[in-house]
Structure formats: structure tokens, C-alpha cells
Amino acid sequence: MFRQRTPLSSLDRLEKEANNDFKLLSDLGPEYFGAEHLVELREAARQRLQLFEKRIRLAMLLAGTGAGWLLLALLSGIFQFRWISLAAYALTGLSISFFWASLCCKNALRQSG
């Protein structure tokens, strides 16, 4: 069901860690980096943060719409609007599914890089 990662060889793992500038900056400190490279890292961090904020906003929007569809389904069920209620339940399921998918994708992207 879930895709399992193949274990990295020692060389692949070392190469991946060496290419991670943020980890190197954390380990070594800023004195080993040039000013231009630090500005590039700052811009990359800012872009990653903006992307993260957009994804969180999307996930919260999906969760909110799921709650709204559920409320509509319950109210239409109380007032005996069967077809509206069924459609709203279906849309609730879709919204919640997309919400969970967006969280899983966000976590997968965070772990990959």
C-alpha cells in the first residue's frame, strides 16, 4: 500500500548528506560559507517556507470544507432532503481524503528534502 524506500548505500547516503547545504551550515557554522552562498541559502529557505505555508493553508481549507459538507449533510438529513444529504456525505469523504493526502504528501516531501 505504501511505497517502501530502498535502503541507500553508504556512498549514496554520504553524497546526499554532503549535498545538503542546510545540514552543513548547521554542522560547520556560517564562517565556512561565502556571503553569496548564504544569501542563496536564505532565499531557498524562504521559498521552502512559503511552499510549506501554502500547503498548510490548503490542508486547513480542505479540512474546513469537509466539516462544512458534514454540517450540510446532517442538516439536510434532518429536513429529509435525502439526495442532498448523500451528496454532502460524499463530498465530506472527498474533502477529508484530500486533506489526509495533502498531509501525507507534505510529510513525504519534508522527509525527502
N, C-alpha and C positions, 0 to 999 in steps of 0.2 A: 504494500500500500504506500508506504513512504520510501522514498529513494534513499538507499544507504550509500554513504560515501565510501569510496575505495580508500584504503589507508595509503598515505603518502610515503614515498621512500624517504630516506634520510636526506638525500640530496635535494629532492623536491621541497621538503619541509624547510631546509636551510635557505633555499632560494626564495621561497615565499616569505620567510621571516626577514631576509635581507632586503627584499623589495618593499617592505612595509616601513615607509618613512616615519610614520607617526610613532611606531614602536621604537625605532632607532632614536627619534627625538626624545622620547620618554626615557630610554635607557642611557643615552650618552649626554644629553643636555644640548641646549641651543648653541653653545660655543663652537661646536664642530660643524655647524651649518652656515652657509653664506646667507646674507640678507635676502638676496633674490629668492633663494630656495625656501627660506622661512616665510616669505610673502606668498609664494606659491602654495605652501602647505596650509597657510591661514585661509587662502581662498578655497582650497579643496575642502577644508573642514567646514567653512561657511556653506559651501554648496551641499555637502552631505547633511548638514543640519537643516537646511531649507527643505531638502528632499524628505528627511525624516518628519519634519513638521507637517508637510503636505500629506504624507501617508497617515499620520496620526489624525489629522483633520478629516481625511476621507473615512478612516475607520470609525471615528465618532459619528460622522454623518450617517454611515450605514447602520450603526447601532441605534441611533435615534430614529431613523426611518423604520427600522424593524419594530421598535416599541410603538411608533405611531400606527403602523399597519396592524399590530396586535390589538391596540385600543379600538381601532375601527372595526376589526373582526369581532371583538367582544360586543361592542355596541350594536353592530348590525345583527349579531346573533340574538341579542336581547329583543330587538324590534322585529325579529322574524324575517330579515332580508337574507335569505339563505345563500343566494349566489354571490352577493357582495361579501358575505362573511367568508365563504370558501375562497374567493379570490384574494381577500385580505390575508387569510391564513397562508395561502401560497406565497404571497408577496412577503409576508413575515419570514417564512422559511428561506426565501431567496436572499433577503436582506441580511439575515443572521449568517447564512452560509458565506456570502461575500465578505461580511465582517470578519469571520474566522479565517477566510482565505487571505484577506489583506494582512491580518496579524501573522499568519504563518509565513507569507512572503517577506514581510518586514523582518522577521526573525532570521529567515534563511539568508537574506541579504546582509544582515548585520554580522552573521557568523562567517560569511564568505569573504567579506572585505570591509 
